[in-house]
Amino acid sequence: MERLLALILIDWSEELMDYVGGPARLIVYGHHACSLALKLEEVLNQRRVDFEWRDVHQGEPRFRDELRRLARGHLSVPTVVFPNGTVLVEPRPGDVLRRLNWGSWAGLMWLLGLA
């Protein structure tokens, strides 16, 4: 069965980049009650990806507001913001790794235990 919520790719306007602080690194909006967000956090940590976790339940109240703006009014987690401004809403870990080029040689080296 197709996923009900499609992966959404949007480009940020300068106004939205300013609103969330213009990410210098990967930002992940999530909470620890979401198994997909937890899996993404685990995968990113395993691969030593530098990212900021923004917990929309236990973190700063502004994180919920930012997430609503990013996810078109919803609190969809995980939502990932890349340094170039690309946003993925409810991506699987593989979607994020591909966007980070883990599908290239870096990913192969990691799988072989050489990275």
C-alpha positions as CSV (number, residue, x, y, z in Angstrom):
1,M,0.0,0.0,0.0
2,E,1.3,3.5,-0.9
3,R,2.2,5.7,2.0
4,L,-0.7,8.0,2.8
5,L,1.5,11.0,3.4
6,A,3.8,11.6,0.5
7,L,7.3,12.8,0.7
8,I,7.2,16.6,0.3
9,L,10.1,18.5,-1.1
10,I,9.9,22.3,-0.8
11,D,12.4,25.1,-1.3
12,W,12.6,27.6,1.5
13,S,12.1,31.3,0.9
14,E,14.5,33.7,2.5
15,E,11.8,34.6,5.0
16,L,11.3,31.0,6.1
17,M,15.1,30.5,6.4
18,D,15.3,33.5,8.7
19,Y,12.3,32.2,10.7
20,V,14.0,29.0,11.7
21,G,17.5,30.4,11.9
22,G,18.9,29.4,8.5
23,P,20.3,26.0,9.2
24,A,24.1,25.6,9.2
25,R,23.6,21.8,9.6
26,L,20.9,19.2,9.4
27,I,17.9,19.8,11.6
28,V,15.5,17.0,12.5
29,Y,12.1,17.8,14.0
30,G,10.7,14.8,15.9
31,H,9.7,13.4,19.2
32,H,10.5,10.1,21.0
33,A,7.0,8.7,20.6
34,C,7.5,8.4,16.9
35,S,9.2,5.2,15.8
36,L,10.2,6.6,12.4
37,A,11.8,9.7,14.0
38,L,13.6,7.4,16.5
39,K,14.9,5.2,13.7
40,L,16.1,8.3,11.8
41,E,17.9,9.6,14.9
42,E,19.5,6.2,15.4
43,V,20.7,6.0,11.8
44,L,22.1,9.5,11.8
45,N,24.0,8.9,15.0
46,Q,25.4,5.6,13.7
47,R,26.8,7.4,10.7
48,R,28.0,10.3,12.8
49,V,26.0,12.8,10.9
50,D,26.1,16.2,12.5
51,F,22.5,17.2,13.2
52,E,20.3,19.1,15.6
53,W,17.4,17.3,17.1
54,R,14.4,19.5,17.8
55,D,11.9,17.7,20.0
56,V,8.4,19.1,19.3
57,H,7.0,17.7,22.5
58,Q,9.6,18.4,25.1
59,G,11.7,21.1,23.4
60,E,11.2,24.8,23.0
61,P,7.7,25.9,22.1
62,R,9.0,27.6,19.0
63,F,9.9,24.2,17.5
64,R,6.2,23.3,17.1
65,D,5.5,26.6,15.3
66,E,8.5,26.1,13.0
67,L,7.4,22.6,12.2
68,R,3.8,23.7,11.4
69,R,5.2,26.2,9.0
70,L,7.6,23.7,7.4
71,A,5.0,20.9,7.2
72,R,2.1,23.0,5.8
73,G,0.2,23.3,9.1
74,H,0.8,19.8,10.3
75,L,3.0,18.4,13.1
76,S,4.4,15.7,10.8
77,V,7.6,14.0,12.1
78,P,10.2,13.4,11.3
79,T,10.7,16.6,9.3
80,V,14.3,17.2,8.1
81,V,15.8,20.5,7.0
82,F,19.0,20.3,5.1
83,P,21.7,23.1,5.1
84,N,20.7,24.0,1.5
85,G,17.1,24.7,2.6
86,T,15.5,21.5,1.3
87,V,12.8,20.1,3.5
88,L,11.7,16.4,3.7
89,V,8.5,15.7,5.5
90,E,8.2,12.2,7.0
91,P,11.1,10.7,5.1
92,R,12.5,7.2,5.7
93,P,16.1,7.1,6.9
94,G,17.2,5.9,3.4
95,D,15.6,9.1,1.9
96,V,17.7,11.3,4.1
97,L,20.9,9.3,3.6
98,R,20.4,9.5,-0.2
99,R,19.9,13.2,0.0
100,L,23.2,13.3,2.1
101,N,24.9,11.2,-0.7
102,W,25.1,8.1,1.5
103,G,24.0,6.2,-1.5
104,S,27.4,6.9,-3.0
105,W,30.9,5.7,-2.2
106,A,30.6,7.0,1.4
107,G,27.7,4.6,2.0
108,L,29.4,1.7,0.5
109,M,32.5,2.3,2.6
110,W,30.4,2.5,5.7
111,L,28.7,-0.8,4.9
112,L,32.1,-2.4,4.4
113,G,33.3,-1.1,7.7
114,L,35.9,1.1,6.0
115,A,34.5,4.5,7.1
